[in-house]
Amino acid sequence: MDSPERFHLTHSAGGRPVAHGWWSDEVVARGKFVLWVGQYGSIAGTRIRLVDEVEARTLAVWPDPT
């Protein structure tokens, strides 16, 4: 069973935290990531990041840094 605090989604704007959430299911967390990009992506300075805290790796970042 996945940890209830495995997938951490954060939203910051202008370098300040705005919102965050935790999910145990990667599919749900990735869906929330897409939803947040749609809802908050037009805010100047927005950064949205999805991290797998168990594996200590970033799964997605918006805007894409590359």
A tleap script that builds the chain and sets N, CA, C and O, in Angstrom:
source leaprc.protein.ff14SB
mol = sequence {
  NMET ASP SER PRO GLU ARG PHE HIE LEU THR
  HIE SER ALA GLY GLY ARG PRO VAL ALA HIE
  GLY TRP TRP SER ASP GLU VAL VAL ALA ARG
  GLY LYS PHE VAL LEU TRP VAL GLY GLN TYR
  GLY SER ILE ALA GLY THR ARG ILE ARG LEU
  VAL ASP GLU VAL GLU ALA ARG THR LEU ALA
  VAL TRP PRO ASP PRO CTHR
}
set mol.1.N position { 0.846 -1.200 0.000 }
set mol.1.CA position { 0.000 0.000 0.000 }
set mol.1.C position { 0.880 1.248 0.000 }
set mol.1.O position { 1.882 1.320 0.712 }
set mol.2.N position { 0.482 2.238 -0.820 }
set mol.2.CA position { 1.247 3.479 -0.890 }
set mol.2.C position { 1.055 4.315 0.367 }
set mol.2.O position { 0.022 4.249 1.034 }
set mol.3.N position { 2.079 5.103 0.670 }
set mol.3.CA position { 2.014 6.022 1.797 }
set mol.3.C position { 1.015 7.128 1.481 }
set mol.3.O position { 0.988 7.618 0.352 }
set mol.4.N position { 0.191 7.536 2.451 }
set mol.4.CA position { -0.773 8.613 2.190 }
set mol.4.C position { -0.086 9.959 1.953 }
set mol.4.O position { -0.723 10.907 1.492 }
set mol.5.N position { 1.185 10.046 2.261 }
set mol.5.CA position { 1.920 11.289 2.035 }
set mol.5.C position { 3.085 11.055 1.089 }
set mol.5.O position { 4.191 11.545 1.315 }
set mol.6.N position { 2.828 10.304 0.031 }
set mol.6.CA position { 3.904 9.981 -0.915 }
set mol.6.C position { 4.078 11.049 -1.975 }
set mol.6.O position { 5.199 11.501 -2.211 }
set mol.7.N position { 2.987 11.469 -2.628 }
set mol.7.CA position { 3.076 12.393 -3.748 }
set mol.7.C position { 2.671 13.787 -3.284 }
set mol.7.O position { 1.522 14.027 -2.912 }
set mol.8.N position { 3.637 14.699 -3.312 }
set mol.8.CA position { 3.449 16.044 -2.779 }
set mol.8.C position { 3.416 17.037 -3.936 }
set mol.8.O position { 4.355 17.123 -4.727 }
set mol.9.N position { 2.328 17.778 -4.017 }
set mol.9.CA position { 2.128 18.788 -5.053 }
set mol.9.C position { 2.197 20.153 -4.401 }
set mol.9.O position { 1.514 20.410 -3.409 }
set mol.10.N position { 3.025 21.035 -4.960 }
set mol.10.CA position { 3.149 22.386 -4.407 }
set mol.10.C position { 2.916 23.422 -5.499 }
set mol.10.O position { 3.241 23.214 -6.668 }
set mol.11.N position { 2.348 24.532 -5.080 }
set mol.11.CA position { 2.136 25.677 -5.967 }
set mol.11.C position { 2.722 26.884 -5.260 }
set mol.11.O position { 2.363 27.194 -4.124 }
set mol.12.N position { 3.633 27.561 -5.952 }
set mol.12.CA position { 4.177 28.805 -5.424 }
set mol.12.C position { 4.051 29.877 -6.500 }
set mol.12.O position { 3.985 29.577 -7.692 }
set mol.13.N position { 4.021 31.117 -6.062 }
set mol.13.CA position { 3.966 32.253 -6.985 }
set mol.13.C position { 4.875 33.332 -6.423 }
set mol.13.O position { 4.763 33.707 -5.256 }
set mol.14.N position { 5.762 33.821 -7.250 }
set mol.14.CA position { 6.705 34.832 -6.794 }
set mol.14.C position { 7.611 34.306 -5.695 }
set mol.14.O position { 8.070 35.074 -4.850 }
set mol.15.N position { 7.875 33.002 -5.698 }
set mol.15.CA position { 8.751 32.406 -4.697 }
set mol.15.C position { 8.094 32.145 -3.352 }
set mol.15.O position { 8.759 31.706 -2.414 }
set mol.16.N position { 6.805 32.408 -3.247 }
set mol.16.CA position { 6.084 32.196 -1.989 }
set mol.16.C position { 5.086 31.051 -2.126 }
set mol.16.O position { 4.426 30.928 -3.158 }
set mol.17.N position { 4.969 30.221 -1.109 }
set mol.17.CA position { 4.005 29.119 -1.175 }
set mol.17.C position { 2.570 29.626 -1.227 }
set mol.17.O position { 2.195 30.564 -0.525 }
set mol.18.N position { 1.778 28.982 -2.076 }
set mol.18.CA position { 0.371 29.344 -2.223 }
set mol.18.C position { -0.518 28.188 -1.766 }
set mol.18.O position { -1.476 28.387 -1.019 }
set mol.19.N position { -0.190 26.971 -2.226 }
set mol.19.CA position { -1.009 25.804 -1.889 }
set mol.19.C position { -0.162 24.549 -1.989 }
set mol.19.O position { 0.868 24.525 -2.664 }
set mol.20.N position { -0.616 23.502 -1.300 }
set mol.20.CA position { 0.031 22.206 -1.449 }
set mol.20.C position { -0.960 21.118 -1.092 }
set mol.20.O position { -1.967 21.363 -0.427 }
set mol.21.N position { -0.655 19.907 -1.548 }
set mol.21.CA position { -1.516 18.774 -1.256 }
set mol.21.C position { -0.722 17.487 -1.316 }
set mol.21.O position { 0.355 17.427 -1.909 }
set mol.22.N position { -1.272 16.458 -0.690 }
set mol.22.CA position { -0.639 15.140 -0.632 }
set mol.22.C position { -1.606 14.093 -1.157 }
set mol.22.O position { -2.804 14.145 -0.878 }
set mol.23.N position { -1.074 13.135 -1.925 }
set mol.23.CA position { -1.873 12.025 -2.413 }
set mol.23.C position { -1.072 10.732 -2.325 }
set mol.23.O position { 0.154 10.741 -2.436 }
set mol.24.N position { -1.769 9.636 -2.128 }
set mol.24.CA position { -1.112 8.335 -2.052 }
set mol.24.C position { -1.032 7.665 -3.415 }
set mol.24.O position { -0.255 6.727 -3.593 }
set mol.25.N position { -1.821 8.129 -4.381 }
set mol.25.CA position { -1.901 7.519 -5.697 }
set mol.25.C position { -1.272 8.446 -6.744 }
set mol.25.O position { -1.659 9.608 -6.865 }
set mol.26.N position { -0.310 7.926 -7.492 }
set mol.26.CA position { 0.386 8.755 -8.478 }
set mol.26.C position { -0.539 9.243 -9.585 }
set mol.26.O position { -0.421 10.389 -10.018 }
set mol.27.N position { -1.449 8.409 -10.049 }
set mol.27.CA position { -2.363 8.807 -11.117 }
set mol.27.C position { -3.225 9.988 -10.663 }
set mol.27.O position { -3.431 10.937 -11.420 }
set mol.28.N position { -3.717 9.929 -9.453 }
set mol.28.CA position { -4.528 11.028 -8.916 }
set mol.28.C position { -3.669 12.291 -8.777 }
set mol.28.O position { -4.106 13.384 -9.138 }
set mol.29.N position { -2.453 12.137 -8.257 }
set mol.29.CA position { -1.563 13.287 -8.071 }
set mol.29.C position { -1.222 13.937 -9.405 }
set mol.29.O position { -1.184 15.164 -9.502 }
set mol.30.N position { -0.974 13.131 -10.434 }
set mol.30.CA position { -0.669 13.694 -11.754 }
set mol.30.C position { -1.900 14.405 -12.341 }
set mol.30.O position { -1.765 15.417 -13.028 }
set mol.31.N position { -3.066 13.885 -12.074 }
set mol.31.CA position { -4.293 14.549 -12.507 }
set mol.31.C position { -4.457 15.902 -11.830 }
set mol.31.O position { -4.866 16.874 -12.465 }
set mol.32.N position { -4.142 15.964 -10.548 }
set mol.32.CA position { -4.205 17.234 -9.812 }
set mol.32.C position { -3.183 18.217 -10.363 }
set mol.32.O position { -3.459 19.412 -10.469 }
set mol.33.N position { -1.994 17.713 -10.718 }
set mol.33.CA position { -0.962 18.565 -11.307 }
set mol.33.C position { -1.510 19.249 -12.558 }
set mol.33.O position { -1.396 20.466 -12.704 }
set mol.34.N position { -2.100 18.471 -13.454 }
set mol.34.CA position { -2.667 19.017 -14.700 }
set mol.34.C position { -3.774 20.025 -14.376 }
set mol.34.O position { -3.840 21.092 -14.986 }
set mol.35.N position { -4.627 19.692 -13.432 }
set mol.35.CA position { -5.703 20.593 -13.017 }
set mol.35.C position { -5.140 21.910 -12.491 }
set mol.35.O position { -5.620 22.982 -12.861 }
set mol.36.N position { -4.123 21.836 -11.629 }
set mol.36.CA position { -3.530 23.049 -11.063 }
set mol.36.C position { -2.860 23.898 -12.138 }
set mol.36.O position { -2.947 25.125 -12.095 }
set mol.37.N position { -2.193 23.266 -13.101 }
set mol.37.CA position { -1.588 24.029 -14.191 }
set mol.37.C position { -2.685 24.802 -14.927 }
set mol.37.O position { -2.503 25.975 -15.254 }
set mol.38.N position { -3.811 24.157 -15.185 }
set mol.38.CA position { -4.928 24.832 -15.839 }
set mol.38.C position { -5.520 25.953 -15.013 }
set mol.38.O position { -5.900 26.994 -15.551 }
set mol.39.N position { -5.601 25.747 -13.706 }
set mol.39.CA position { -6.215 26.752 -12.834 }
set mol.39.C position { -5.280 27.902 -12.488 }
set mol.39.O position { -5.711 29.054 -12.432 }
set mol.40.N position { -4.009 27.605 -12.255 }
set mol.40.CA position { -3.086 28.607 -11.715 }
set mol.40.C position { -1.956 28.995 -12.657 }
set mol.40.O position { -1.191 29.914 -12.364 }
set mol.41.N position { -1.846 28.306 -13.780 }
set mol.41.CA position { -0.715 28.512 -14.682 }
set mol.41.C position { -0.589 29.900 -15.262 }
set mol.41.O position { 0.506 30.289 -15.668 }
set mol.42.N position { -1.657 30.655 -15.317 }
set mol.42.CA position { -1.595 31.997 -15.893 }
set mol.42.C position { -1.171 33.057 -14.882 }
set mol.42.O position { -0.980 34.216 -15.253 }
set mol.43.N position { -1.021 32.686 -13.625 }
set mol.43.CA position { -0.581 33.641 -12.600 }
set mol.43.C position { 0.919 33.881 -12.767 }
set mol.43.O position { 1.704 32.934 -12.815 }
set mol.44.N position { 1.307 35.143 -12.854 }
set mol.44.CA position { 2.714 35.489 -13.049 }
set mol.44.C position { 3.586 34.877 -11.952 }
set mol.44.O position { 3.250 34.945 -10.769 }
set mol.45.N position { 4.689 34.291 -12.350 }
set mol.45.CA position { 5.644 33.735 -11.400 }
set mol.45.C position { 5.241 32.409 -10.792 }
set mol.45.O position { 5.862 31.953 -9.831 }
set mol.46.N position { 4.205 31.781 -11.340 }
set mol.46.CA position { 3.732 30.510 -10.796 }
set mol.46.C position { 4.711 29.385 -11.086 }
set mol.46.O position { 5.303 29.311 -12.163 }
set mol.47.N position { 4.868 28.506 -10.094 }
set mol.47.CA position { 5.641 27.271 -10.256 }
set mol.47.C position { 4.857 26.165 -9.565 }
set mol.47.O position { 4.472 26.293 -8.403 }
set mol.48.N position { 4.628 25.084 -10.287 }
set mol.48.CA position { 3.899 23.933 -9.757 }
set mol.48.C position { 4.824 22.730 -9.865 }
set mol.48.O position { 5.423 22.478 -10.910 }
set mol.49.N position { 4.927 21.995 -8.769 }
set mol.49.CA position { 5.894 20.894 -8.711 }
set mol.49.C position { 5.272 19.677 -8.048 }
set mol.49.O position { 4.622 19.785 -7.008 }
set mol.50.N position { 5.479 18.514 -8.661 }
set mol.50.CA position { 5.013 17.248 -8.122 }
set mol.50.C position { 6.227 16.393 -7.783 }
set mol.50.O position { 7.086 16.145 -8.629 }
set mol.51.N position { 6.280 15.946 -6.525 }
set mol.51.CA position { 7.431 15.179 -6.041 }
set mol.51.C position { 6.967 13.859 -5.447 }
set mol.51.O position { 5.969 13.801 -4.730 }
set mol.52.N position { 7.704 12.803 -5.756 }
set mol.52.CA position { 7.526 11.509 -5.094 }
set mol.52.C position { 8.448 11.545 -3.886 }
set mol.52.O position { 9.663 11.399 -4.028 }
set mol.53.N position { 7.891 11.734 -2.715 }
set mol.53.CA position { 8.692 11.897 -1.502 }
set mol.53.C position { 9.352 10.596 -1.058 }
set mol.53.O position { 10.391 10.634 -0.398 }
set mol.54.N position { 8.775 9.445 -1.406 }
set mol.54.CA position { 9.367 8.156 -1.037 }
set mol.54.C position { 10.653 7.925 -1.827 }
set mol.54.O position { 11.660 7.484 -1.271 }
set mol.55.N position { 10.614 8.225 -3.119 }
set mol.55.CA position { 11.785 8.035 -3.967 }
set mol.55.C position { 12.648 9.292 -4.069 }
set mol.55.O position { 13.701 9.273 -4.707 }
set mol.56.N position { 12.209 10.377 -3.447 }
set mol.56.CA position { 12.938 11.655 -3.449 }
set mol.56.C position { 13.275 12.104 -4.875 }
set mol.56.O position { 14.423 12.407 -5.198 }
set mol.57.N position { 12.232 12.135 -5.720 }
set mol.57.CA position { 12.470 12.597 -7.085 }
set mol.57.C position { 11.298 13.444 -7.569 }
set mol.57.O position { 10.144 13.209 -7.213 }
set mol.58.N position { 11.625 14.421 -8.380 }
set mol.58.CA position { 10.619 15.294 -8.976 }
set mol.58.C position { 9.998 14.590 -10.170 }
set mol.58.O position { 10.705 14.086 -11.042 }
set mol.59.N position { 8.680 14.560 -10.203 }
set mol.59.CA position { 7.958 13.899 -11.294 }
set mol.59.C position { 7.524 14.877 -12.375 }
set mol.59.O position { 7.490 14.521 -13.553 }
set mol.60.N position { 7.192 16.103 -11.990 }
set mol.60.CA position { 6.728 17.097 -12.971 }
set mol.60.C position { 6.922 18.495 -12.400 }
set mol.60.O position { 6.808 18.723 -11.196 }
set mol.61.N position { 7.219 19.427 -13.309 }
set mol.61.CA position { 7.380 20.834 -12.917 }
set mol.61.C position { 6.747 21.682 -14.010 }
set mol.61.O position { 6.898 21.400 -15.199 }
set mol.62.N position { 6.045 22.713 -13.596 }
set mol.62.CA position { 5.496 23.690 -14.539 }
set mol.62.C position { 5.815 25.079 -14.056 }
set mol.62.O position { 5.604 25.360 -12.876 }
set mol.63.N position { 6.312 25.967 -14.894 }
set mol.63.CA position { 6.636 25.706 -16.281 }
set mol.63.C position { 7.872 24.811 -16.404 }
set mol.63.O position { 8.728 24.781 -15.520 }
set mol.64.N position { 7.941 24.095 -17.502 }
set mol.64.CA position { 9.051 23.180 -17.743 }
set mol.64.C position { 10.345 23.988 -17.801 }
set mol.64.O position { 10.452 24.918 -18.601 }
set mol.65.N position { 11.335 23.649 -16.962 }
set mol.65.CA position { 12.574 24.440 -16.896 }
set mol.65.C position { 13.487 24.252 -18.101 }
set mol.65.O position { 14.475 24.976 -18.227 }
set mol.66.N position { 13.190 23.304 -18.995 }
set mol.66.CA position { 14.094 23.074 -20.133 }
set mol.66.C position { 13.699 23.857 -21.351 }
set mol.66.O position { 14.362 23.768 -22.384 }
savepdb mol mol.pdb
quit
